Amino acid sequence: MSEDTLTALESGSQLLRAGDLDAARAQLQTAAREDPSSAPAHNLLGICQSRQGQHAEAARNLRRAAELAPDDPAMHYNLAVVLEKSGRADSARGSVERALQLKPDHAQAAALQRRLQPAEAAPPPPAADIGLRAGADAPIAFPALPEEAAAEVIAEPAAPPGIGFRIRAGLVWGALIAQWWTALLVFWEFVWRGMPKGGVAPILVVAAVFVVVFAVIGGLIGLIVGAANLEPEAAAWIGVGAGMLLMGLEFLISGNAFSFVNVIFWFFTGRYVGRAIGWRVQKAVRT
């Protein structure tokens, strides 16, 4: 999700809560258009359209939100509410049942499910509610059952995580994923080239140094990726840049001759590390 999309989503959410439905709809349409895979964008847009009375359009967006986030009970409940308002009780029953499967203690969904029960399936009223017989052959009068409150409260997701959350996620995942370099270099130095004369001790020392160095490098990559809210493909090029810098550092420290193999190694491992960090940060933001 790009920074502009995230801004539009946050703005739309705030405008929706403030009751400025026209402005909210414009912002949320922008967010849904720029990131069609965003369940929160489609969910909030559907809520806004429902409050404007546009139930058919709202149902389409809420159905898309439920498809994108199939394990989120709020998405299925919201869809059920709008389907009921559209007069599509059969479809609404399926959505509210799914919401209750995911969250059995969802009180609003349970109330909606009771109201959506077909008349013949509804439980009989308690004996105390049955009217008194006027005579031996007089029909029993059943008073009208009280109508439950309409499910006007539609669950709204929390605002998307901000830059602080993304930076923290980037730092943590960057430090962890960059240990891929540690594993590869330790393997190359001591397994491929052979065990050093000093035994295991030199391996542990070098491995500890690699862990610290690559944790710092990975954390810096994650900091950039999180702050800029980069998608995985864009983050991959940050990793490539870090890989090229590490290659230069290797030449300065070791004094080895320039090798095409080194370029290939640092390019592709850097690309992998950057892309993996970007994917993890975006997954954390969207979860």
Secondary structure, 3 states (H helix, E strand, C coil): CCHHHHHHHHHHHHHHHHCCHHHHHHHHHHHHHHCCCCHHHHHHHHHHHHHCCCHHHHHHHHHHHHHHCCCCHHHHHHHHHHHHHCCCHHHHHHHHHHHHHHCCCCHHHHHHHHHHCCHHHCCCCCHHHCCCCCCCCCCCCCCCCCCCCCCCCCCCCCCCCCHHHHHHHHHHHHHHHCHHHHHHHHHHHHHHCCCCCCCHHHHHHHHHHHHHHHHHHHHHHHHHHHHHCCCHHHHHHHHHHHHHHHHHHHHHHHCCCCCHHHHHHHHHHHHHHHHHHHHHHHHHHHC
